[in-house]
């Protein structure tokens, strides 16, 4: 697909067709790389903490989910006043 390079202030840009943006679920940011004289654009679709659930399940399966720092006390050690 050919696209035109258009002026944007002192810079230049390209317009991406709406259909492509929707197909790739692109809203407002892309990852851009220059590699072998090519511009590579990738959608940034990962949600924060994506994959954490699977990683934690794997840690549990491998018994790697033990506390690194022992608990410093219990609720019984404190006298609460309201």
N, C-alpha and C positions, 0 to 999 in steps of 0.2 A: 504494500500500500504506500503510495506517495503522499506526503504531507508537506505543507509549506512552512518555511521558517518565517516567523512574523516578528516585527519589532515590538518590544515591551519595555518602554522607557529606554534606558541605556543598554539593555540586554536584548536578547532574542529568545523566542520560544516556539513551541509547536502546539497546535490544537489537536487534542485526541478526541476522536468521535465518541459521542455519548454511548453508543452501543458497546464499544470496547471497554469503556469505563465501567459500565454495568456488568458486562460479562466477567470482568476480573475483580469486581467489587472494590473499585478504587474510588476513594472519596476525595482526600485532599493531599496525600503524600505518596511519593514513589521513592524507591531506592534507585539511585543512578550510579552506574559504573562506566568507565571508559576502559575497553579491553581490546587489544589488537585493532586499533583504529576504528572501533565500533562503540556506539553509545548503547548501553544496555539498561533498560528500565524494567524494574520488577515491582509488583504490588507489595505493599506492606500490609499483610492481612492478619498477622499474629496478634492475638489478644494478649494483654499482660497476663503473665503466669500461665500461658498456654503450655500444656504438657506437664504441669506440676503434679496433677492428680496421678498420672501414670507413673511418674518418677517416684512419688511417695509410696504408691502401691508396690513398686519394685523394691524400694528400700525396706518396706515391711516384710516382703517375701524373703529378702536376703538377711533379715534381722539386723539391719543397719539403722534402725530408727530409735535407738536408745538415746537417752539424754546425755549430752556431752558434759554438762555441768550438773552436779547433783542438786536436788532441791534444797533450799536453804532453811526451810522450816515448814511447818504445817499450820493449818488454820487453828489447831488447838494451842499452838505456841503463843498466840496473840489473844489478848483480852480486848474484845470489841466493846466500845462504849458508844451508844447512840444518843 
